[in-house]
Amino acid sequence: MNRKTFAWLAAAFFAALLVVMPLLIIMLRAGMVEFEPDEAAYGPWLLGAAAVLGLAFVFLLIAIGIYVYRDARERGMDPGLWTLAAVLVPYFIGFIAYLIVRQSRRVVCPGCGARSTDSARYCPACGRPLKASCPGCRQPVEAGARFCPGCGVALPPAATLPPAAAG
């Protein structure tokens, strides 16, 4: 979840809190909610705390739903089904199951546009390299790396990008 989404969720949570708390106060003042004499001192505070925790739980489920939807779509899984499972299965079991069985991320080949797993070094459709590799040992290297992590050879700037992505 990016910062913008988190900021909107936090703003919505506090806006909902500003609506719920006055409603609780109105309900208490109007006598719609009554407490026993021995509960009168702490009853309203417990009611407010329950409302805040309930709102926090709802917004946590919304945040989980947004995360799962975006992540499943990026990984080529069914985002709607996994979002429903993560949000509706109780005790976060659906969310935990999603985290366990999710597929690896998908990358798009810069040459032909085919999608493959993140661990693939070459495109399964056209054979182009998907990741930069060391010219000496052919081990994959991160884009922009100056030295190979496998053999320590200095990498030329042009060799750190796959040939299709260099242009």
N, C-alpha and C positions, 0 to 999 in steps of 0.2 A: 504494500500500500504506500503510495507516495505521500509527500507532506501536504499537498493540496487536499487530497481526500481526507486525510487525518484531521486537517484543520476544519473542514466542513462538518465532519462527524462530531468533533468537539464542540463546534458552535451550535450544532443542532441539539446536542445533549444539554448544553447549558440553557438553550432557548426552551427546551422541553421542561427543564428543571424550573425555569421561571414561570412556566404555566402550571406545573403540577403543585408546587409549593403553595401558591395563593389559593388553589382549589382546596388543598388540604386544610388551610387556615379557615376558609369559608365554611367548609364542612364541619370543622370543630366548633366554630362560633355559632353556627346555625343549629347545633345540637344533633346533627345527622349521625355523628359518631360520638358514642358515650363510653366513658370508662368507669370502672368500679372506683369507689373512693380510695382504695389502696393503690390503684393504678393511675390516678389522676396526675401524679407528679411526673412520671416517666412515660406514660402512654403516648402523648403527642410526639415526644422525641423518637420513640420507637416507630411510630407510624411514619414520621418523616424519613427516618433512616431506611425503613423498608421501601419507601417510594424511591429514594435515591438509588438504592441497590437494585431495585427492579428496573429503573431506567438505565442504569449502567449495564445490566445484563442484556437488555434489549439492544443497546448500541454496540455491545461486544459481539452479539450475534450478527448484527448488520456489518460490522467490520470484518468478521470472519467470512461472511458471505461475499463481500466485495473482493477480499483477498483470494478466496478459492475460485471465484468466477474468472478473475483475470489470470491467475496462475494456470488453471486448467485449460483455458483458451490458448495460452502461450505454449503449453505442452502438447497440444493436439488432442486433448481429452474432451469429453462431453461436459461443457461448463455448467449447463443448466442442471443436469442430473447430480453432479458432484456438489453444486451449491446447495441444492435441496437436501442432499444427504448430510452435508456438513452443518446446516442450520437446523434441520428438523429432527435428526436423530439425537436423543437425549444424552446428557452427560458428556458431550463433546466427542462421543464415540465416532460419529460420522466424520468429524474433522480429523481425528487421529487416524482413522482408516484412510482418508484421502492422503494424509502426509506419508503414510506407509506405502501405499500402492501407486502413487503418482509416477508418471513416466518421466524420463529425462527431458530436458529442454530441447526444443527443436531449433535448428538453424536453417537458414535459407541459402542455397548455393548462389553466389554472385554471378555465376555464368548462366545457368539454365533456370533458376528459380525453384528447383525441387527442394522439398523439405527433408531433412534427415536428423538423426539424433545429435545431441551436443558432443557425444564422444567420438563421432565419426571424423576421420581425418580427411577422407576424400568423398566427393559427391557420389552417391550410388547410381545416379542417372547419367552423368557426363564424365565422371572421373577427375574432375578438377579438385585441387587441394582446397579444403575448407579452412584449414589452419596453417599458420606459418610454421616452417620447420627449419631446423639447423642444416646448413649446407654440408656440414661435416658428418654428423651422426644421424641425421634425418629425424631426430626427436622433435615433437611439437614444442614450439616456444610461444610465449605470449606476444601479442602484437605490441611493438614498441620496445621489446627487450633488447638490451645491448650485448648481452652475453648468453650463451646457451647454458641452461641449468644442468644438462647432462654431461657435456664435455668441456665447458668453459671457454669455448672458442668465441672470439669477438664476432658479433654478427654485423654485416653491413646493413645500412638502413634499408636498402631495397630488398634484402633477403628476409626481412622481418615480416613482410606482408605476403599473403598468397598472391600469385600472379594475376588472378582475376580481380582482386580487390585493390591492386596497386593503382589502377587507372581511374 
